[in-house]
Amino acid sequence: MFRCRAGYARWVNFEHQYFLNVLAFRSERSLSDHFHHGMFLNTLTPKFYVALTGTSSLISGLILIFEWWYFRKYGTSFIEQVSVSHLRPLLGGVDNSSPTNSNSKSHIVQCKVWRNPLNLFRGAEYNRYTWVTGREPLTYYDMNLSAQDHQTFFTCDSDHLRPADAIMQKAWRERNPQARISAAHEALELEDCATAYILLAEEEATTIVEAEKLFKQAVKAGEGCYRRSQQLQHHGAQYEAQHRRDTNVLVYIKRRLAMCSRKLGRTREAVKMMRDLMKEFPLLSMFNIHENLLESLLELQNYADVQAVLAKYDDISLPKSATICYTAALLKARAVSDKFSPEAASRRGLSTAEMNAVEAIHRAVEFNPHVPKYLLEMKSLILPPEHILKRGDSEAIAYAFFHLQHWKRVEGALNLLHCTWEGTFRMIPYPLEKGHLFYPYPICTETADRELLPTVFHEVSVYPKKELPFFILFTAGLCSFTAMLALLTHQFPELMGVFAKAVSLLHRSHTLSSCLCKSNPQ
């Protein structure tokens, strides 16, 4: 029994000695590794630190430039977008059927693109701008939408039965302008084709006078087709579709003829043509002919008729536009703007008429906050696109391009707008979450406007202003810090070498102390 106890004691003593030897070996090995690591750091020259910090600064600078370019182009951070789109689902992100996804779909519906009621002529105006400046005023996306509109309004399923219409059906799908023009001439050789005259007036005519002559020829052909299809519209679905197409063609021609008269200075004639067209086809509100009428009446300074048109179309059940809201604000501002003084108003307060004018301006600014900068000439105008996004920068450009002269004509109107428009933003501190008189501001306007407007020479107006993403600020700070280290290392190599060695020595002493603590827990 005593032998067993002695053997057991020797075995315990052996295990204890073995454990201590292992710990000592490991501590010596770690000390040796750290010693060699420290020797390696001590052998590094200042040139190595310059190269290291310079390379880090270059890489972070390239990331910063890319992030800034991506943010300016798409309005978001690339790193953040990749993290949300690809990394978040892997880490258990939001399900596709979540309320967030349904809300984004509703925003997309709100961001519907509309045909610009006052769009310019492509041949007589847009192309002339290109010839003079060498810039393309229309984007590919905008022209593609126009091609889709032409196919919707000017073609039908029965076009293949008539040779000229069959040619024009292919012409509207052509991307090459010269091919479209050649096809229109080919169709006119077969018969008087209204849509062929439309294409030539829009794209081949280099002046408004030439376009007007072609539209007058188109009216004759369009009216004949309209009368024939009107008699047969109840004979079947095919004839009904043809009559609908002929109606769209005739309305388009007459509206463009009225716009030609307006551009050539025959404003009263243009007003009469627009009124007759609205009486003859009261259900075709999709063309927004009333906006053309409002602009012409403002040119005539016939403010009573402008008010009558607004009373009919500025209704709660009808869709709003910048033309409706800002014209209503202009009429109310006209009543008080000539005597308005901000100093006097601050002393005595606003009168009832002034309060109504200010509220109308706030309503208009809430609907489209981009317009005032163009009216006040704080931002330069460009040619309006063929399509606009309501409440977006494209609509603001289209409105200001034609209506700036009307605001200038009313004495004091721009001064009143300048003094009051920014007060709207104090009423709506969070426009993307909650509106005041309208629904919250859509979040998709910036993306759509970047597709509609030529961003090469136009800076798209963004509302509300976006703060710089975190990753841009982070990469900017990292780039600046590493560049500063590289510069200091290059200018003061000895001092920075001493500093680097001191840092490595502190790190090594801390590591050694932690290793000793682990090897000797007692």
C-alpha positions as CSV (number, residue, x, y, z in Angstrom):
1,M,0.0,0.0,0.0
2,F,2.9,2.4,0.8
3,R,4.5,1.4,-2.5
4,C,1.3,2.4,-4.4
5,R,1.2,5.7,-2.6
6,A,4.9,6.4,-3.4
7,G,4.3,5.5,-7.1
8,Y,1.3,7.7,-7.3
9,A,3.2,10.6,-5.8
10,R,6.1,10.1,-8.3
11,W,3.6,10.0,-11.2
12,V,1.9,13.2,-10.1
13,N,5.3,14.9,-9.7
14,F,6.2,13.7,-13.2
15,E,3.0,15.1,-14.7
16,H,3.5,18.4,-13.0
17,Q,7.1,18.7,-14.2
18,Y,6.0,17.8,-17.8
19,F,3.3,20.5,-17.8
20,L,5.8,23.1,-16.6
21,N,8.3,22.1,-19.3
22,V,5.6,22.4,-22.0
23,L,4.6,25.9,-20.8
24,A,8.2,26.9,-20.6
25,F,8.9,25.6,-24.1
26,R,5.8,27.4,-25.5
27,S,6.7,30.7,-23.8
28,E,10.3,30.5,-25.1
29,R,9.0,29.8,-28.6
30,S,6.6,32.7,-28.5
31,L,9.3,35.0,-27.1
32,S,11.6,33.8,-29.9
33,D,8.9,34.5,-32.5
34,H,8.3,38.0,-31.2
35,F,12.0,38.6,-31.0
36,H,12.5,37.7,-34.7
37,H,9.3,39.7,-35.5
38,G,10.8,42.7,-33.8
39,M,14.1,42.2,-35.6
40,F,12.2,42.2,-38.9
41,L,10.4,45.4,-38.1
42,N,13.7,47.0,-37.0
43,T,15.2,46.2,-40.4
44,L,12.4,48.0,-42.4
45,T,13.6,51.3,-44.0
46,P,11.6,54.5,-44.3
47,K,11.2,53.9,-48.0
48,F,9.1,50.8,-47.1
49,Y,6.8,52.9,-45.0
50,V,6.5,55.5,-47.7
51,A,5.6,52.9,-50.2
52,L,3.1,51.2,-47.8
53,T,1.3,54.4,-46.9
54,G,1.4,55.7,-50.5
55,T,-0.1,52.5,-51.9
56,S,-2.8,52.6,-49.2
57,S,-3.6,56.2,-50.0
58,L,-3.8,55.5,-53.7
59,I,-6.1,52.5,-53.3
60,S,-8.4,54.4,-50.9
61,G,-8.3,57.4,-53.3
62,L,-9.4,55.2,-56.2
63,I,-12.3,53.8,-54.1
64,L,-13.3,57.4,-53.1
65,I,-13.3,58.6,-56.7
66,F,-15.4,55.6,-57.8
67,E,-17.8,56.0,-54.9
68,W,-18.2,59.7,-55.6
69,W,-18.9,59.1,-59.3
70,Y,-21.4,56.4,-58.5
71,F,-23.2,58.6,-56.0
72,R,-23.3,61.6,-58.5
73,K,-24.7,59.3,-61.2
74,Y,-27.1,57.1,-59.3
75,G,-27.7,58.9,-56.0
76,T,-26.5,56.1,-53.8
77,S,-23.3,54.4,-52.5
78,F,-22.1,51.4,-54.5
79,I,-20.7,49.7,-51.4
80,E,-23.9,50.3,-49.5
81,Q,-26.0,49.1,-52.4
82,V,-24.0,45.9,-52.8
83,S,-24.2,45.3,-49.0
84,V,-28.0,45.7,-49.0
85,S,-28.6,43.8,-52.2
86,H,-26.3,40.9,-51.9
87,L,-24.9,40.6,-48.3
88,R,-28.1,41.4,-46.4
89,P,-30.2,38.5,-47.9
90,L,-27.3,36.1,-47.1
91,L,-27.4,37.3,-43.5
92,G,-31.2,37.0,-43.2
93,G,-32.6,40.1,-44.9
94,V,-36.1,41.2,-45.7
95,D,-38.5,38.8,-47.5
96,N,-39.7,39.7,-51.0
97,S,-43.3,39.8,-49.9
98,S,-42.6,42.3,-47.1
99,P,-44.4,45.6,-46.8
100,T,-41.3,47.4,-47.9
101,N,-41.4,45.8,-51.2
102,S,-45.0,46.6,-51.7
103,N,-44.3,50.3,-50.8
104,S,-41.6,50.4,-53.4
105,K,-44.0,49.1,-56.0
106,S,-46.5,51.8,-55.1
107,H,-43.8,54.5,-55.5
108,I,-43.0,53.1,-58.9
109,V,-46.7,53.5,-59.9
110,Q,-46.6,57.1,-58.7
111,C,-43.6,57.9,-60.8
112,K,-45.4,57.4,-64.1
113,V,-43.8,59.3,-67.0
114,W,-46.2,61.6,-69.0
115,R,-46.0,63.0,-72.5
116,N,-44.9,66.7,-72.4
117,P,-48.0,68.7,-73.6
118,L,-45.7,71.5,-74.8
119,N,-43.0,69.3,-76.3
120,L,-40.9,70.9,-79.1
121,F,-40.6,69.9,-82.7
122,R,-37.8,67.4,-83.2
123,G,-36.7,68.7,-86.6
124,A,-37.4,72.4,-86.3
125,E,-36.2,72.9,-82.7
126,Y,-34.3,70.0,-81.1
127,N,-32.2,69.2,-84.2
128,R,-31.4,72.9,-84.8
129,Y,-30.1,73.1,-81.2
130,T,-27.9,70.1,-82.0
131,W,-26.6,71.7,-85.2
132,V,-25.6,74.9,-83.3
133,T,-24.2,73.5,-80.0
134,G,-23.2,69.9,-81.0
135,R,-25.2,68.6,-77.9
136,E,-27.9,66.1,-77.9
137,P,-30.9,67.5,-76.0
138,L,-32.8,64.3,-75.9
139,T,-31.8,61.1,-74.2
140,Y,-32.2,57.6,-75.7
141,Y,-34.7,56.7,-73.1
142,D,-36.9,59.8,-73.9
143,M,-36.8,59.1,-77.6
144,N,-37.6,55.4,-77.0
145,L,-40.7,56.4,-75.0
146,S,-41.7,58.7,-77.9
147,A,-41.4,55.8,-80.4
148,Q,-43.7,53.7,-78.1
149,D,-46.2,56.6,-78.0
150,H,-46.2,56.8,-81.8
151,Q,-46.8,53.1,-82.1
152,T,-49.7,53.3,-79.6
153,F,-51.5,56.3,-81.0
154,F,-50.7,56.0,-84.8
155,T,-51.0,52.3,-85.5
156,C,-53.6,49.6,-85.2
157,D,-53.9,45.9,-85.9
158,S,-55.6,46.4,-89.3
159,D,-52.7,48.5,-90.8
160,H,-51.4,45.5,-92.7
161,L,-54.5,45.7,-94.9
162,R,-53.5,49.1,-96.3
163,P,-50.0,49.4,-97.9
164,A,-49.2,52.9,-96.8
165,D,-50.2,52.2,-93.2
166,A,-48.2,49.0,-93.3
167,I,-45.1,51.0,-94.3
168,M,-45.7,53.6,-91.6
169,Q,-46.2,50.8,-89.0
170,K,-42.6,49.8,-89.8
171,A,-41.4,53.4,-89.9
172,W,-42.5,54.1,-86.4
173,R,-40.3,51.2,-85.2
174,E,-37.2,52.4,-87.0
175,R,-34.4,53.8,-84.9
176,N,-32.6,55.5,-87.7
177,P,-34.2,59.0,-88.4
178,Q,-33.3,58.9,-92.1
179,A,-34.9,55.5,-92.5
180,R,-38.1,56.8,-90.9
181,I,-38.2,59.8,-93.2
182,S,-37.5,57.6,-96.3
183,A,-40.4,55.3,-95.3
184,A,-42.7,58.3,-94.9
185,H,-41.9,59.5,-98.4
186,E,-42.5,56.0,-99.7
187,A,-45.9,55.9,-98.1
188,L,-46.9,59.2,-99.6
189,E,-46.1,57.9,-103.0
190,L,-48.9,55.3,-102.6
191,E,-51.6,57.6,-101.1
192,D,-52.2,60.6,-98.9
193,C,-51.2,59.2,-95.5
194,A,-51.8,61.4,-92.5
195,T,-49.2,59.7,-90.3
196,A,-46.6,60.1,-93.0
197,Y,-47.2,63.8,-93.0
198,I,-46.9,63.8,-89.2
199,L,-43.5,62.1,-89.3
200,L,-42.2,64.5,-91.9
201,A,-43.5,67.6,-90.0
202,E,-42.0,66.4,-86.8
203,E,-38.6,65.2,-88.0
204,E,-37.8,66.5,-91.5
205,A,-39.1,70.1,-91.4
206,T,-36.4,72.4,-90.3
207,T,-38.7,75.4,-89.5
208,I,-42.1,75.9,-87.9
209,V,-43.5,77.2,-91.2
210,E,-42.5,74.1,-93.0
211,A,-44.0,71.9,-90.2
212,E,-47.3,73.9,-90.4
213,K,-47.6,73.3,-94.2
214,L,-47.2,69.6,-93.7
215,F,-49.7,69.5,-90.8
216,K,-52.2,71.3,-93.0
217,Q,-51.8,68.6,-95.6
218,A,-52.1,66.0,-92.8
219,V,-55.4,67.5,-91.6
220,K,-57.1,66.9,-95.0
221,A,-55.9,63.3,-95.1
222,G,-56.7,62.7,-91.4
223,E,-60.3,64.1,-91.6
224,G,-61.1,61.8,-94.6
225,C,-59.9,58.7,-92.7
226,Y,-61.8,59.9,-89.6
227,R,-65.1,60.3,-91.4
228,R,-64.8,56.9,-93.1
229,S,-63.9,55.0,-89.9
230,Q,-66.6,56.9,-88.0
231,Q,-69.3,55.3,-90.2
232,L,-67.9,51.8,-89.7
233,Q,-66.9,51.9,-86.1
234,H,-69.8,49.8,-84.9
235,H,-69.3,47.0,-87.4
236,G,-66.7,45.1,-85.3
237,A,-63.7,45.4,-83.0
238,Q,-61.3,45.8,-85.9
239,Y,-63.2,48.9,-87.2
240,E,-63.5,50.3,-83.7
241,A,-59.8,50.1,-83.2
242,Q,-59.2,51.8,-86.5
243,H,-61.6,54.6,-85.6
244,R,-59.8,55.0,-82.3
245,R,-56.5,55.3,-84.1
246,D,-57.9,57.8,-86.6
247,T,-59.3,59.9,-83.8
248,N,-55.9,60.0,-82.1
249,V,-54.2,61.0,-85.3
250,L,-56.7,63.9,-86.0
251,V,-56.5,65.2,-82.5
252,Y,-52.7,65.2,-82.6
253,I,-52.6,67.0,-85.9
254,K,-55.0,69.7,-84.8
255,R,-53.1,70.2,-81.5
256,R,-49.8,70.5,-83.3
257,L,-51.3,73.0,-85.8
258,A,-52.5,75.1,-82.9
259,M,-49.0,75.0,-81.4
260,C,-47.5,76.1,-84.7
261,S,-49.9,79.1,-84.7
262,R,-48.8,79.9,-81.1
263,K,-45.1,79.7,-82.0
264,L,-45.6,81.9,-85.1
265,G,-47.3,84.7,-83.1
266,R,-50.9,83.9,-84.0
267,T,-51.9,83.4,-80.4
268,R,-55.6,84.2,-80.7
269,E,-55.9,81.8,-83.6
270,A,-54.2,79.1,-81.5
271,V,-56.6,79.7,-78.6
272,K,-59.6,79.3,-80.9
273,M,-58.2,76.1,-82.3
274,M,-57.6,74.6,-78.9
275,R,-61.0,75.6,-77.6
276,D,-62.7,74.0,-80.7
277,L,-60.6,70.9,-80.2
278,M,-61.5,70.5,-76.6
279,K,-65.2,70.9,-77.4
280,E,-65.1,68.4,-80.3
281,F,-63.2,65.8,-78.3
282,P,-63.9,66.4,-74.6
283,L,-63.0,62.9,-73.4
284,L,-59.4,63.0,-74.7
285,S,-57.9,64.5,-71.6
286,M,-54.8,62.4,-71.9
287,F,-53.3,64.9,-74.4
288,N,-53.6,67.7,-71.7
289,I,-54.7,70.3,-74.2
290,H,-55.8,72.5,-71.4
291,E,-52.2,73.1,-70.5
292,N,-51.5,74.4,-74.0
293,L,-54.6,76.6,-73.7
294,L,-53.4,78.0,-70.3
295,E,-50.0,79.0,-71.7
296,S,-51.6,80.8,-74.7
297,L,-54.1,82.6,-72.5
298,L,-51.3,83.8,-70.3
299,E,-49.5,85.1,-73.3
300,L,-52.6,87.1,-74.2
301,Q,-52.8,88.3,-70.5
302,N,-56.4,87.1,-70.5
303,Y,-56.4,86.3,-66.8
304,A,-60.1,85.9,-66.4
305,D,-60.2,83.1,-69.0
306,V,-57.2,81.5,-67.3
307,Q,-59.1,81.5,-64.0
308,A,-62.1,79.9,-65.7
309,V,-59.9,77.1,-67.1
310,L,-58.3,76.5,-63.7
311,A,-61.8,76.4,-62.1
312,K,-62.5,73.4,-64.3
313,Y,-59.3,71.5,-64.1
314,D,-57.8,72.4,-60.7
315,D,-60.2,70.0,-59.0
316,I,-59.4,67.6,-56.2
317,S,-60.5,64.6,-58.3
318,L,-58.3,65.4,-61.3
319,P,-54.5,64.8,-61.5
320,K,-52.4,67.9,-60.7
321,S,-49.4,69.3,-62.6
322,A,-46.9,72.1,-62.2
323,T,-48.8,74.1,-64.8
324,I,-52.0,73.9,-62.8
325,C,-50.5,74.6,-59.4
326,Y,-48.0,77.4,-60.4
327,T,-50.6,79.1,-62.6
328,A,-53.0,79.2,-59.7
329,A,-50.2,80.7,-57.5
330,L,-49.4,83.3,-60.2
331,L,-53.0,84.5,-60.4
332,K,-53.2,84.9,-56.6
333,A,-49.7,86.6,-56.5
334,R,-50.8,89.0,-59.2
335,A,-53.4,90.5,-57.0
336,V,-50.9,91.6,-54.3
337,S,-47.3,91.3,-55.8
338,D,-47.1,94.9,-57.1
339,K,-47.5,96.3,-53.6
340,F,-45.8,93.5,-51.6
341,S,-42.9,94.4,-49.4
342,P,-41.3,91.9,-47.0
343,E,-40.3,94.7,-44.5
344,A,-43.9,96.0,-44.4
345,A,-45.3,92.5,-44.1
346,S,-43.1,91.7,-41.2
347,R,-44.2,94.9,-39.4
348,R,-48.0,94.7,-39.9
349,G,-48.4,91.0,-40.8
350,L,-49.9,89.5,-43.9
351,S,-53.3,90.6,-45.2
352,T,-55.9,88.0,-46.3
353,A,-55.0,88.4,-50.0
354,E,-51.3,88.1,-49.3
355,M,-51.9,85.1,-47.1
356,N,-53.9,83.4,-49.9
357,A,-51.0,84.1,-52.3
358,V,-48.4,82.7,-50.0
359,E,-50.5,79.6,-49.3
360,A,-50.9,79.1,-53.1
361,I,-47.1,79.4,-53.5
362,H,-46.5,76.9,-50.7
363,R,-49.0,74.5,-52.4
364,A,-47.2,74.8,-55.7
365,V,-43.8,74.4,-54.2
366,E,-44.9,71.3,-52.2
367,F,-46.2,69.7,-55.5
368,N,-42.9,70.5,-57.4
369,P,-40.1,72.0,-55.3
370,H,-37.7,72.2,-58.3
371,V,-39.6,74.9,-60.2
372,P,-38.6,78.0,-58.1
373,K,-34.9,77.7,-58.8
374,Y,-35.6,77.9,-62.5
375,L,-38.1,80.8,-62.2
376,L,-35.7,82.7,-60.0
377,E,-32.9,81.9,-62.5
378,M,-30.8,80.3,-59.7
379,K,-30.3,77.4,-62.1
380,S,-29.8,77.5,-65.9
381,L,-32.6,76.1,-68.2
382,I,-32.2,73.5,-70.9
383,L,-34.5,72.4,-73.6
384,P,-37.4,70.5,-72.1
385,P,-37.6,66.7,-72.8
386,E,-40.4,65.1,-74.8
387,H,-41.6,63.3,-71.6
388,I,-41.8,64.6,-68.1
389,L,-42.1,63.1,-64.6
390,K,-44.7,64.9,-62.5
391,R,-43.2,66.5,-59.4
392,G,-39.7,65.9,-60.9
393,D,-36.9,68.1,-62.3
394,S,-38.1,67.3,-65.9
395,E,-41.5,68.8,-65.2
396,A,-39.9,71.8,-63.6
397,I,-37.8,72.5,-66.7
398,A,-40.8,72.0,-69.0
399,Y,-42.9,74.5,-67.0
400,A,-40.2,77.1,-66.5
401,F,-39.1,77.0,-70.1
402,F,-42.5,78.3,-71.3
403,H,-43.9,80.1,-68.3
404,L,-40.9,82.1,-67.0
405,Q,-41.9,85.0,-69.3
406,H,-45.4,85.1,-67.8
407,W,-44.0,85.4,-64.2
408,K,-41.7,88.2,-65.3
409,R,-44.6,90.0,-66.9
410,V,-46.5,90.2,-63.6
411,E,-44.8,92.9,-61.5
412,G,-43.4,91.7,-58.2
413,A,-44.5,88.1,-58.7
414,L,-40.9,86.7,-58.7
415,N,-40.1,88.9,-55.7
416,L,-43.0,87.4,-53.8
417,L,-41.9,83.9,-54.8
418,H,-38.3,84.6,-53.8
419,C,-39.5,85.8,-50.3
420,T,-41.8,82.9,-49.6
421,W,-41.0,79.7,-51.4
422,E,-38.5,78.3,-48.9
423,G,-41.0,78.5,-46.1
424,T,-42.7,75.4,-47.6
425,F,-39.9,73.2,-46.4
426,R,-40.4,74.2,-42.8
427,M,-44.0,73.0,-43.1
428,I,-42.8,69.6,-44.4
429,P,-39.7,68.5,-42.5
430,Y,-39.9,64.9,-43.7
431,P,-41.3,65.1,-47.3
432,L,-40.6,61.4,-48.1
433,E,-42.7,60.2,-45.1
434,K,-45.6,62.7,-44.9
435,G,-46.9,65.4,-47.1
436,H,-49.1,68.4,-46.3
437,L,-51.5,69.0,-49.1
438,F,-50.3,66.2,-51.4
439,Y,-49.1,62.6,-50.9
440,P,-45.5,62.2,-49.7
441,Y,-42.9,63.1,-52.3
442,P,-41.9,60.1,-54.4
443,I,-38.5,58.7,-53.9
444,C,-38.0,57.5,-57.5
445,T,-38.0,61.0,-59.2
446,E,-34.2,61.3,-59.2
447,T,-33.7,58.0,-61.0
448,A,-36.4,58.7,-63.6
449,D,-35.2,62.2,-64.2
450,R,-31.6,61.0,-64.8
451,E,-33.0,58.9,-67.6
452,L,-35.1,61.7,-69.1
453,L,-32.6,64.5,-68.9
454,P,-29.1,64.9,-70.5
455,T,-26.9,64.6,-67.4
456,V,-23.8,65.3,-69.5
457,F,-24.4,69.0,-69.4
458,H,-27.3,69.3,-66.9
459,E,-27.1,68.7,-63.2
460,V,-30.3,67.0,-62.1
461,S,-32.1,68.7,-59.2
462,V,-32.6,66.4,-56.3
463,Y,-35.2,66.8,-53.5
464,P,-34.7,66.4,-50.6
465,K,-31.0,66.9,-50.7
466,K,-29.2,63.7,-49.9
467,E,-26.4,63.5,-47.3
468,L,-23.1,61.9,-48.4
469,P,-23.1,58.2,-47.7
470,F,-21.0,56.9,-44.8
471,F,-18.6,55.0,-47.1
472,I,-17.7,58.1,-49.0
473,L,-16.8,59.9,-45.8
474,F,-14.9,56.9,-44.5
475,T,-12.9,56.4,-47.7
476,A,-12.2,60.2,-47.8
477,G,-10.9,60.1,-44.2
478,L,-8.8,56.9,-44.9
479,C,-7.3,58.5,-48.0
480,S,-6.4,61.7,-46.2
481,F,-4.9,59.9,-43.3
482,T,-2.7,57.5,-45.3
483,A,-1.7,60.4,-47.6
484,M,-0.7,62.4,-44.6
485,L,1.4,59.5,-43.3
486,A,3.1,59.0,-46.6
487,L,3.9,62.7,-46.8
488,L,5.3,62.9,-43.3
489,T,7.3,59.7,-43.8
490,H,8.8,61.1,-47.0
491,Q,9.6,64.5,-45.4
492,F,10.8,63.3,-42.0
493,P,12.1,59.7,-42.6
494,E,14.2,59.5,-39.4
495,L,11.5,60.9,-37.1
496,M,8.8,58.6,-38.6
497,G,11.2,55.6,-38.4
498,V,11.7,56.3,-34.7
499,F,7.9,56.6,-34.3
500,A,7.3,53.3,-36.1
501,K,9.9,51.5,-34.0
502,A,8.4,53.0,-30.8
503,V,5.0,51.7,-31.9
504,S,6.3,48.3,-32.7
505,L,8.2,48.2,-29.4
506,L,5.1,49.1,-27.4
507,H,3.2,46.4,-29.3
508,R,5.9,43.8,-28.7
509,S,6.1,44.6,-25.0
510,H,2.4,44.4,-24.6
511,T,2.4,41.0,-26.4
512,L,5.3,39.7,-24.3
513,S,3.5,40.7,-21.1
514,S,0.3,38.9,-22.2
515,C,2.3,35.8,-23.1
516,L,4.0,35.8,-19.7
517,C,0.7,36.2,-17.9
518,K,-0.6,33.2,-19.8
519,S,2.5,31.0,-19.1
520,N,2.4,31.9,-15.3
521,P,-1.2,32.2,-14.3
522,Q,-0.1,32.2,-10.6
